Amino acid sequence: NAGVMQNPRHLVRRRGQEARLRCSPMKGHSHVYWYRQLPEEGLKFMVYLQKENIIDESGMPKERFSAEFPKEGPSILRIQQVVRGDSAAYFCASSPPGPGYGYTFGSGTRLTVV
Amino acid sequence: EDQVTQSPEALRLQEGESSSLNCSYTVSGLRGLFWYRQDPGKGPEFLFTLYSAGEEKEKERLKATLTKKESFLHITAPKPEDSATYLCAVQGGSEKLVFGKGTKLTVNP
């Protein structure tokens, strides 16, 4: 039973390029969450998605960031025109439907903008 | 707005020296309080969920407790392999978990 799969594990982009981060949730999990973690900072919520729907994007920067969870395939977090401040670890998590369930996290994608 | 404050930020223990980590929270309508462990370069690993004041859960050397305002993670006779950052999170009215900044625990042999 595979856990939450994220790829790539490490991603290097030059300023102005696009970054695409992928996340496949655990089997049976229909809820996907993206979090960002900066050094010495806690995990910051970005977006919560279900299949084909964005449920809560209150933590997403207004510009350059977007997320999707299509009917088929993984969830994608897209960052356009990356800047140095986007360098961080991005974690995806999934959970079953309903409140009170803990998330299962992936191993993260470490984005470095040079 | 839901908030979580963890203390101390860092804790150094000798092997076998028991201690507790604190998680203070404010949330409208607590649906769950979660403890995670995170090792360097890895994603958080789920430890416990607590749902109501008075609840306690144990796993090996770890015991989590919950009151209406805070949660404690008690570590009994820790070993070096318990060294990690321990994260606390709450789930309130929305589905998202709100995390504290964590407590970095170092257990020296």
HADDOCK unambig.tbl for C-alpha pairs under 7 A between the chains (distance, minus, plus):
assign (segid A and resid 41 and name CA) (segid B and resid 101 and name CA) 5.73 0.50 0.50
assign (segid A and resid 42 and name CA) (segid B and resid 99 and name CA) 6.44 0.50 0.50
assign (segid A and resid 42 and name CA) (segid B and resid 100 and name CA) 5.87 0.50 0.50
assign (segid A and resid 42 and name CA) (segid B and resid 101 and name CA) 3.94 0.50 0.50
assign (segid A and resid 42 and name CA) (segid B and resid 102 and name CA) 6.72 0.50 0.50
assign (segid A and resid 43 and name CA) (segid B and resid 99 and name CA) 5.99 0.50 0.50
assign (segid A and resid 99 and name CA) (segid B and resid 31 and name CA) 6.79 0.50 0.50
assign (segid A and resid 99 and name CA) (segid B and resid 95 and name CA) 6.41 0.50 0.50
assign (segid A and resid 100 and name CA) (segid B and resid 31 and name CA) 5.67 0.50 0.50
assign (segid A and resid 100 and name CA) (segid B and resid 32 and name CA) 5.27 0.50 0.50
assign (segid A and resid 102 and name CA) (segid B and resid 34 and name CA) 6.83 0.50 0.50
assign (segid A and resid 102 and name CA) (segid B and resid 49 and name CA) 6.87 0.50 0.50
assign (segid A and resid 104 and name CA) (segid B and resid 46 and name CA) 6.88 0.50 0.50
assign (segid A and resid 105 and name CA) (segid B and resid 43 and name CA) 5.78 0.50 0.50
assign (segid A and resid 105 and name CA) (segid B and resid 44 and name CA) 6.05 0.50 0.50
assign (segid A and resid 105 and name CA) (segid B and resid 45 and name CA) 6.97 0.50 0.50
assign (segid A and resid 106 and name CA) (segid B and resid 43 and name CA) 5.66 0.50 0.50
assign (segid A and resid 107 and name CA) (segid B and resid 42 and name CA) 5.12 0.50 0.50
assign (segid A and resid 107 and name CA) (segid B and resid 43 and name CA) 4.39 0.50 0.50
assign (segid A and resid 108 and name CA) (segid B and resid 42 and name CA) 6.95 0.50 0.50
assign (segid A and resid 108 and name CA) (segid B and resid 43 and name CA) 6.04 0.50 0.50
